[in-house]
Amino acid sequence: MEVLSPVETYPGIVLGILCGGVGAAFQGVEAGVLWGLIGYFLGKSIQSMLWTVIGQRTS
């Protein structure tokens, strides 16, 4: 079994943290929380599209 990086295994969480951090740095804490939610759902959407294209789950 191949060991996957956190980005491949948890793209929603990784993008949520990344977008939240950037949003907080540029626009403040409240905007950082909102950008974190946007990043999380964007990551989950990307993960779902990859599952559809590849035909199997990566996690």
N, C-alpha and C positions, 0 to 999 in steps of 0.2 A: 504494500500500500504506500502510495506516494504522499509525502508530507506537503501540505499546501500552505502557502503564505497566508497571513491574516486578511490580505486584500482579496484573495480568491475565495476564502472561506466566509468572511464577514464583510462584504463590500458596503452594506448599508451602514454598519457601525463605523467603519473606517472613513467613508465619505461624510458621515454625519459629524464626526469629530473634526475632520479637516475643514469642512465648510463652516462649522460652528466657530472654530478657532479664527479663521480668516474674517468671518463676519464680526466677531467680538473685537478683533484688533482694529478693524476699519470703521465699524458703526456702533460699537457699544455692546453691552451684555444682552439687552433685550433682542437686538437684531441678531446677535450671535446664536441665541437659542432658536430663533426662527430659521436662520440659515442652517443650523444643525438638523432641524426637522426636514428641511428641504433636501439636504444632502443625504439623510438617512433613506428617505423614500426614493430619491434618485438612484441610490445604490441598490435598493431592493428591486427597482424596475430593471436595472441593468442585469442583475442576477437572474431575474425571471426570463429576460430575453435570451441570456446565455443558455439557460436550461432548455429553452424551447429550441434553439438552434443546434446545440450540442446533442440534446436528447437524453441527458442524464443530469442528475444533481451533482454539484461539486463538493457539497458538504455532507 
